[in-house]
């Protein structure tokens, strides 16, 4: 009985991972655009882009470890 929920839980958390991955990807794109539009050297914008990039790469690694397939 306990093992019957394993597949359902994995599927649910994989879907959450995919949604977080796409949100992080969108956030990274916005941060890159903000950095390109900035006229001067702004540390806040650069830090925000690096944080978004780190989140995106972490979620990408996690998806590879879990072998998540996007449909």
Helices and strands as residue ranges (DSSP letters): H 4-37, H 43-66
